[in-house]
Amino acid sequence: MRENFDRFLSALHSKLFEMATMAEQIIAMSVKSLEQQDMILAHDTMKFDQKINDAEREIERECLKCLLRYQPVVAEDLRRVSSALKMITDMERIGDQAADIAELNILLISKNQHWDLSDISEMARAAAQMVTNAIDAYVRNDVDLAQSVIKSDDVIDDLFNKTRDKIIEEIAEDKANGEKAIDTLMVAKYFERIGDHAVNIAEWVVFAITGVHKSERIF
């Protein structure tokens, strides 16, 4: 029985890593569509979200089957499965928000709006790395790496605040920039939330390993 459960955990790790890779990919797609004002890529990003939804359902199904079939009695085993179920929910939400960014980008392209994306692009890269590191921490049983993901959320928060301050300055200089500025802020907020979901994942990793969990963020 133990051998079967260990095989399940190994397969679960692989599927979680694949889903994290997809989450990282959809973040990259959303920001590239913004940078290049690429409407086709924006539509592809929205379609790609369905793959993440499918991955969530598959992992959820396998976890529930495992709980019914093997009925793990060791606390750590149960924590790892329950944490995986929580983590895939956050990854699914990351896909949703990347798709929301793409949908907003389609609207912006139709308005022929152009903007400074330097800080937002940096936020996107940082968020994608946080997601990858959080799942890596789970697979490697690495509490320190998970804690570093939690701490790195400050980087994204600082970039969001920097973007927000720029927007306030733009509106103060010319109220005609108001609509574009608000759209820019919306995109930045989506990336900030993606970072928060990566933190949620890392917090569940800490719980899986230690049994201690900080309250989950709700969106």
PERAKA-V82774 format. One line per field, one symbol per residue. ss: DSSP state (H for helix, E for strand, C for the rest). phi: phi as a letter, one per 20 degrees, with the letter a starting at -180 (. if undefined). psi: psi as a letter, one per 40 degrees, with the letter a starting at -180 (. if undefined). A space follows every 50 residues. Layout:
# PERAKA-V82774
ss: ???
phi: ???
psi: ???
This chain:
# PERAKA-V82774
ss: CHHHHHHHHHHHHHHHHHHHHHHHHHHHHHHHHHHCCCHHHHHHHHHHHH HHHHHHHHHHHHHHHHHHHHCCCCHHHHHHHHHHHHHHHHHHHHHHHHHH HHHHHHHHHHCCCCCCCHHHHHHHHHHHHHHHHHHHHHHHCCHHHHHHHH HHHHHHHHHHHHHHHHHHHHHHHCHHHHHHHHHHHHHHHHHHHHHHHHHH HHHHHHHHHHCCCCCCCCC
phi: .fffffffffffgffffffffffffffffffffffeldffffffffffgf fffffgfffgffffffffedlgdfgfffffffffffffffffffffffff fffffgffffelecbedgfffffffffffffffffffffeldfffffffg fffffffffffffffffffffffbffegfffffffffgfffffgfffffg gffffgfgedndcegffdc
psi: dddddddddddddddddddddddddddddddddddefhdddddddddddd dddddddddddddddddddeghehdddddddddddddddddddddddddd ddddddddddefiiiheddddddddddddddddddddddefgdddddddd dedddddddddddddddddddddhededdddddddddddddddddddddd ddddddddddehhihiih.
